[in-house]
Amino acid sequence: MITRLDRLLGRVTMYRLVLLVLLALWVIAAVLSLSGVLSFPILGLVLSLVVAVVVGWVSNRIFALIWRVSPHGESSLVTALILVFLFFPLPTMRSQGMLALAVVAANLSKYLLAWRGRHLFNPVAAGAMVVAATGIGGAVWWIATPALFVPLVLGAALVLHRARAWDIALPVIVIGVVGTLLKLVSTGADPIGAGWTALASYPYLFLGAFMMSEPLTAPPRRRWRMLVSAIVGLISLIPLNLGALAMSPELALLVGNAVAFGFGPRSRVRLTLEAREEHAGGIADLSFVPERPLRLRPGQYLELSIPHRGADGRGLRRVFSVASAPGASSVRIITRVEERASSFKQALLSLEPGTHVAVSAVGGDFTVRGGADELWLANGVGLTPFLAAADARTARPASGPTLIWALRAGEDPVWAEPVLRRGGVRVLIVGPESLARQGALPEGWLYAGTRVDEHALEIARPAGRPTHAYVAGSPAFVASASRAARSHGVHRVRTDRFIGY
């Protein structure tokens, strides 16, 4: 079930999924309005959608022209739609004016409130706070209503599962809901009724799923994300009211963004393309020279930013696992050349040697030690974090980990052989039976069947070892391989977090 869900969600980008979920929530709200369940007039809902989308699209284009960058249209639409659910959808100049101001301020913050290419604050929260600062009104988070609770839960679950962002959403949701429950009970409210009110009538679920999970302002490591999320939840419970400055979810989030910024890199690092090589099966291998060493551990990722003309909805940034050892003279990135590649992928693969690109973030919790007690499971270019760990092992190649590498027809694994061999990695290949032919695999590598199953794991784990499994690759592969490893007795399984926005 989870594998099928991962395969389905993997067909769209993170931005596109969030956009579709938000549109679905608006459609449900419109139906409930027409049926009389929601008290908001349908005209107000339609006006809010039109105003937010039009103002968001136009203002984003204008700011992009001023700053001379390529606009990210899908990002501006997501911002606009989130703000639709924060301001009363009433067919009045006041309501629509507040929404329009919030949308413009949110888009402006993406360009103005940035430090060396990194966002300082969540744009939606910044836009809502600008409206509050004017004194003409503020966000009401009308999405938090019992009538929309079930579709909101389903939509939030899809977004958080696709982004693997439960770690940053759950703390603020749990702390906010529990804290609100305790507040309500302390005033004499019935505990059961207070619990339902805290869940369905307060905005913590929407805040956690659609705003805390925003990747460009989130810390790069899991423990930091959870800490920031908890801070936002605790701050949101503080009873603060200083005129125009009153405690609200958006103010709490802005404080959390300020804390999160301290955990991230202070500036961009520039990489210069040194060489590009293509391998059989549509694999592109790029080597970059960093202007200064990157601080990372084997298995972590970097986020590349490549402004380019004609950018599509997938945007100007993409996350890649680093395939070279920390401290190496070159930063190696390996990616698949797709037939219908995104504009970002096309821009990346068309770079000429000597071209500069920017690293806007470094992070990740999928850190691989490379010990002999480790079992590595990867498919395709999901091998990259393990290549970094193997590259870091070249000074101590004896007693290395075991790798099960799943390949597709037409993929030639020989490009990875030098690093894996120097790192002392024992390699088992699974995939088409053609790989079992003599000479199809490098010397010493074993063919272990068509997929990661009991047979392959029995070969990989003689006498029940290794004991720790690390799994990287497509979401569907990660789900199936993790399940197979656990069923075979591997109790400690770590998986690579797919950012995917």
N, C-alpha and C positions, 0 to 999 in steps of 0.2 A: 504493500500500500504506500509506504513512505517512498520507496524507490520510484513508483509511478508518479507520485506527487512531485518529487524532485525533477523527474524528467519533464513533466508538464511545465513546472515553474521555470525550469532552465531554458525554455524556449523564448523567454522575454527577458529584457534587462531589468535591473532593480528599479530604475526610474519608471520604466513602462509598467511594471507590476503595481507600484505604488499609485501611479496615475489611474490605472484601471480600477483598483480597489476604491480609491476616492470617488471616482465617477459612479461606481456601483452604489456607494453609500448615498451619494446625492440623488440618484434615481430612486432608491428605496425611500429616502426622505420625501421626494416629490410625490410618490405614490401614497405615502402615509398622509401627506398634506391634503391630497385630493380626496382621500377617504375620511378625513376629519380626525384622524388619530393625532396628528401633529397640528398645533395651533397656528403655525406659520403659514401665511398665504402663499399659494403656488406662484403668484406673480413676484413676490419677494424672493423666492428661491431661484426663479429663472433670472431675475434681474441680477442677483448676487453672482450667479455663475457667469453671466455675460460680462458684467462689469469687471470681475476679477480676471477672467481670461483675456479680455481685450486690453485692459490696463496693464496686466502683467506682460503680455506679448509686446506691446508697444514700448513700455518703459524699459524692458530688458534690451530691446533693439537699440534704443537711444543710448543707454548707458554703455552698451558694447561698442557703439560707434565712438563715443567720447573716449573710452579707454583703449580703443583700437584693438579689440579682441573679438574672437568669434563667439556669438551668443549661443548659449545652451538652451534651446527652446523648451525641451522637455522639463528641465529643471525649473524654469520659470512657471510652467503650467502646474507642476506639483506644488510649488510655493503658493500660487494663487488659489488652488483648490483647498489646500489646508486652511488658508485664511477664510475661505467661504464658511467653514464650519466653526469659526471663532466669533464672527460678528453676526448680530441679529439679521436674518434675511427678511427685512421689511421693505416694502416699496416706497421708501421715503428718501428724500435727498440727504438727510442726516445719516441714516444707516448706510446707504450706498457710498456716501462721501467718506465715511470712516473706513469702509472696506477698501476703497480706491487708494486712500492715503496709506493704509497699511501695506498694500501690495507694492506701491511705488517705493516706500521706505524699505521694504524687505528686499526688493531687487537692488536698490542702491547700496544696501549694506554689504552685498556680495562683492562689490567693487571698492567701496569706501572703507568698510571696517575689515580690512585684511592686512596681514603682516607678512610681507615678502612672499605673497602668493598663497598664504594660508588664511582661511576664514577665522575670524575671532569669535563671532557669535552666530547662533542659529538665525537665519534670515527671517523666519516667521515670527520668532520671539522678538527680534529687533523691531520688525514692522508693527507688531501689536503694542510694544512699549512706546513707540513714537506717538501712536494715537492716544495712549493713556497720558503721555506727557503734555499733550495739548489741552487736556481738561475737557474735551468735548464728548468724551465717552471712553469706552474700552472694550476689550474682548470679553465675551460672555460664555464662550465654549458651549454653544447650544447642542453640539454633537453629543454631549453627555446627558442623555435622556433615556429613560427605560425603554421607550419605543424602539430605539436604535441599538439597544445593548447587544442583542444576539448578532445582527449583521456586523456590528463593530468588533465583537470578539472574533468572529470568523475572519474578517478582513485583517485584523491585527495579527492573528495567528499565521496567516499566509505570508504577510510581510516579514514577520520576525523569523519564521522558519526559512524563508528564502535568503534573508540577509544573515542568518545565524547570529542574530542580535539579541537573543534572550538575556544574555548577561548584562546588557546595559538597560534593558527595559524593565525586567522584573524587580530590581531593587526599588526604583521610584514608584512602581505600581503597588508593591506590597507595603512599603513604608507609608505611602500616601493614603492607601485605603485603610490600613490598620490604624494609623494616626487619626484619620477622620472619624472612623468608627468609635474610637475611644473618646474623642471630643463630643460626639453626639450622645453617647451613653452617659457621659459626665453631666449632660444637661437634662437627663431624665428620659431620654429616648429609649424605646424598646430595642434590645440588642439585635434581634433578627431584622426588624425594620431599618435600624441604623446601618446594619451591614449591607442590606440591599441598596440603600441610599448612597452609601460610600462607594459601592461598586458601579452603580448605574447612573448616578446623577452628579458625579464628580469626574473631572476630565483626566484622571491619572492614566487610564488605559490608552486614550488617544495620545496623550503626551508621551508616554513611553514607547508606543509602537511607531508613531509617525514623526516624532520630533527628536526624542533622545537617540533614536537609531540612525539619525542623519550622520553619514560617515565623515563628512568633511570637518566637523567640529568635535568628533569623538576622539578620546585618547586611543593610542595604538595598541595598548596591552589590556588584557582582560581584567586584571585586578584593578587597574586604574579606571576602566570603564564602570566597573561595579561600584567603586568608591565615589566617582562623580555622580552616578545615578542615585546613590544613597544620599549624598549631600543635597541634591536637588529635591528629593522627597522630604528630607528633614526641613530644609529651608521653607518649602512651600507651606508647612504647617505653622510657621511663625506668625502670630497675629500682629502684622505691621500695617499701620494706616497713617500716613503723613501727607494728607491732602491728596495731590495727584499721584504720589508715590505710595501705593498700597501693595501688600503682598499678593502675588498672583502666580499661576504656573509659569507664565512667560518670564516674569522677573526672576523666579527661582532658577529657570533654565539658563538665563543669561549669566547668573552667578556661577552656575555649574560650568558653562562654557569658558568662563575666565579661569576657573581651576583647571579644566581640561587642557587649556592652552599651555599651561606650565609643564604638562607631561609630554608635549610634543616637541618636534624640532623647531628651533627658533628661526631657521631660514632654509631656503632651498639650497640643494647641492646640485651643481651643474655636472652633467655627464657629457663626454664627447665620444661619439661613435668611432670606434677603432677599426672594427671589421665586422662583416656579415657573411654568414655561410648558410647554405640550404642543404638539408639532409633528406633522404628518401622518406616518402610518406607525408610530405608537406610540413616539414619542421624547419623553422628559421632559428638560427643561432646567432645572437648579436653580442658583441663585446664592446663595453664602454670603459673609458678611462675617467675616473672621478677627479674633480678638482681638489678634493681632499677626502681622506678615508671615510667611508660610511661606518657608523657604529651600528652593527647588527650581529645577530647570532645565526648559525645555520638553521634554515627553515623559515626565517622571517621574510617579509615581503617589502617591496618598495612601490611607491605610487609615482608613475611617470606622468608628467603633464606636457602635452604636445599641442599647442594652439595650431589650428590649421583651417583652411577655407573649406566651406561645404561640410562642416561638422554635422553628423547625424545625431539622432536622439541618444546615442550612447555616450556622447560628451567628449571632453578634451582630456580626460584622465583615465588611467587604467592601472590596476594593481597586478604585479608580477612577483612570483617567488624568485628570489635570487639563487642562481645555480652555481655560484662560485663561493669559495671560502671567504670568511671575514678577513679583511686585511689584504686580500689579493690585489695585485696591481691593476687588474681589470674586473669590472662588474659584468657578469655574464647573465643574459636573459634569453630564455628559450620559449618560443611560442609556436602555435600551430598556424599554418597558412591556410585560411579557409577560403572556399570558393566564393562565398558572399561575405567578404570581410567587412567589418565596420569601417567608417571613415578614419577612426583612430588607428586601427590596425593597418590600413592602407598607408596612412601617413608614416607610421613607424617603419613599415617595411620598405618605404621609398626613401628613407634617409640615406644620405651619402656620407662616407667616412669624413670625419671632421665636423659634422653637424652636432650642435649642442641641444640637449634636452634637459629638463629640470626634474629633479626628484622632490616632490612636494610633501612626502610623508614616508616614514620607515617604521615598521612595527610588526606585530603578529605574535601569537602565543604558541605557534607550532614550532617549538624549538627542539631540534633533534641532536642528541648527544653523540650518537654513533657508536655506542657500546656493543659488545658481543651478545648481550642479552636482548637486543632489539630485533624485531621483525618489521621490515619496511614493506608496505603494500602500495603500489602505484599503478596508474594506467596512463599511457601516453606521456604527455608533457607534465603530468602530475609527478614525474620523477624529479623535477627541478629542485625541490627542497632537499631531497636525499643526495642529489649531486653535490650540493653545497656541503652537506655533512661528510660525504665521502672525500671531497676535496680537502676539507679540514683535517681528515685522518691520514693524509698521505705521509706524514712524518711517523706514523705508527700503524702500518698496514696489517700487522698480524691480528688474528682473532677478531675479525670485523663482523658487522651485522649481516643478516640474511635479507635479501630483497626478492620479493615476488613482483615481477613487472608484467602487466597485462598490455599486449600489443594488438594492433589491428592489422588486417591484411595490407601488405604493401609497406609497412613500417620496417625500417632497417635499424636494429639497435646498435649497430657498430659505432655510431657517433658517441655513445655514452661509455663505451668499453674502456678507454684509457683511464678516465677518472675513477670509475668503479674498481678497476683492477688495482690502481695505485692505492686506493683506500682499503683494500683487503676485503671487499664486499663479496659475499657469496650470492650468486645471481641465479634465480629460477625464472624462466619465461613461461607465461601462459598466453594462449591465443590460438590462431588458426593452426591446423595440423601441419600446414606447409612449413611452419617454423621448426618442426621436428626433423626435417631433412638434414642429412649430414652436410656440414659446411654453412648452414643457414645461421648458426649462432657462433659467437666467439668461443675460442677454446676454453673449456672448463665450465661453461654455462650449461645449465640443464633445462630441458623442456619438461614442464610439469602438468601439461593438460590444457584444455581449452578455456578454463576459467579458474578463479580462486574458489576452490572447493575443498572438501575433506582430503582428497588425494594430494592436492598441491600443498596444503598445510601440513600433512603428515610428512612429506618430504622436507618441508622447511623447518619443522619443529621435531627433530628426533629426540625421543625421551622427554618430550614436553618442553623443550627450549627452542627458541628464545621465549621470554616471558612478557615482554612489553611490545605492543604493536603500534605502529604509526601508519596512518592511512591518508593518502593524498590523491587527488584526481577529480574527476567529474562528480557532482553530487550523487548521481545514481551509483557510481562505482564505490564511492566512500560508504554509502549506506549498505550496499550488498557485501562488500569486503569486510566491513566492521562486524556485520552480523555473522559472517562466516568465521571470523577470528574468535569472536566471543563463544560461539557454539563449539569451537574446537578447544576451549579451555583457556584462552588468553583473556584474562580478566581486566587487564589495564590496556585500554585502547584509546589512543589520542588521534583526533582527526583534524585535518587542515580546515580552517575556517574560510569559507568562500565569501569574499567581500561582494563581488558581483554587482556593482552599481555602474 
